[in-house]
Amino acid sequence: MTTDKPLPITKVMVWKAYQQVKRNGQAAGVDGQSLDDFNKDLENNLYKLWNRMASGSYLPPPVRRVEIPKSGGGVRPLGIPTVADRIAQMVVKQVLEPELELIFDQDSYGYRPGKSAHQAVEVCRQRCWRSNWVLDLDIKGFFDAIDHDLLMRAIKAHTSERWVVLYLQRWLQAPVLLPDGTLHPRDRGTPQGGVISPLLANLFLHYAFDVWMRRSHPAIAFERYADDVICHCHSEKEARRLLEALQDRFASCGLQLHPQKTQVVYCRDSNRRAPFADVTFTFLGFAFRPRVSRNSRGVIYTGFLPAVSPQALQRMRERIRYPFRGRYAAAQHSTLDR
């Protein structure tokens, strides 16, 4: 379909993007316009968005920042785009994502079609049986630390669509509206909460971590869900050497491992009884640790197994206590407060 516009963005592309955004809901951005408000003049709003995107004149508005309390203390900053901007981001995502899916690693599970957190947890469970040691990685402030130059280099390597590059550059540079009303310019990072942000985060870590691991440490298995990463090692020495190598690798990419939250863990069970202080880690809401269980023959044993973490249980109780807080708030806690 031709558009008679400089950029090959069709009305159908905008309509499909709207349908996807509509299913996800979400709150209002800096313009205060909710999805219901947007729908009141839907045809005109979609036409204006298409006209601006296809002509190359679309400029993303600032992203509204909200702060979500974390169960362990502190807050997690979340960026809320406007409804129109979420649709615009979805237009780009639907073009870029199929290209990136061709190169993404099989052990990258976060925010990908056909992949899930439960798959990652199950694979992690099985690998903990085969490998005695785990390196549990925590990347400090990952979404706010993404290097724009490195990210754009990766984007340009995987799309020939100049308009995709154009709009991604504009989104990365869009300022953030802070809770106190001030505008904060950005030279790094991509806000959590944006439609395109998880895809860009996966692309960045694909090169910063996945490809590097396959090349430099091919014998070490891992699961990655966005910036949550578990590596399976055969010895404590191997885990600590990997930690040192990853500290250097991430530093070269502008990232830093959290010194307190990154840990080496021993997978203790009935057959693995060596003394070691750290024998538990949490991955995607599941606490992995030694647990007493019973096998199919009724024999009691200690296995290294996952179960819902105390933090996840607390979130479940909150949802039961406040069942009408809204889908958006519930989604924030279930996917972000880990």
Sequence and secondary structure as in RCSB ss.txt:
>XXXX:A:sequence
MTTDKPLPITKVMVWKAYQQVKRNGQAAGVDGQSLDDFNKDLENNLYKLWNRMASGSYLPPPVRRVEIPKSGGGV
RPLGIPTVADRIAQMVVKQVLEPELELIFDQDSYGYRPGKSAHQAVEVCRQRCWRSNWVLDLDIKGFFDAIDHDL
LMRAIKAHTSERWVVLYLQRWLQAPVLLPDGTLHPRDRGTPQGGVISPLLANLFLHYAFDVWMRRSHPAIAFERY
ADDVICHCHSEKEARRLLEALQDRFASCGLQLHPQKTQVVYCRDSNRRAPFADVTFTFLGFAFRPRVSRNSRGVI
YTGFLPAVSPQALQRMRERIRYPFRGRYAAAQHSTLDR
>XXXX:A:secstr
   SSSS   HHHHHHHHHHHHHH     TT   HHHHHHTHHHHHHHHHHHHHHT      EEEEEEE TTSSE
EEEEE  HHHHHHHHHHHHHHHHHHHTTS TTB TT TT  HHHHHHHHHHHHHH SEEEEEEBTTHHHH BHHH
HHHHHHTT   HHHHHHHHHHHH  EE TTS EE  SB   TT SSHHHHHHHHHIIIIIHHHHHH TT EEEEE
TTEEEEEESSHHHHHHHHHHHHHHHHHTT  B TTT EEEE  BTTB    S   EEETTEEEEEEEEE TTS E
EEEEEEEE HHHHHHHHHHHHSTTS HHHHHHHHHH  
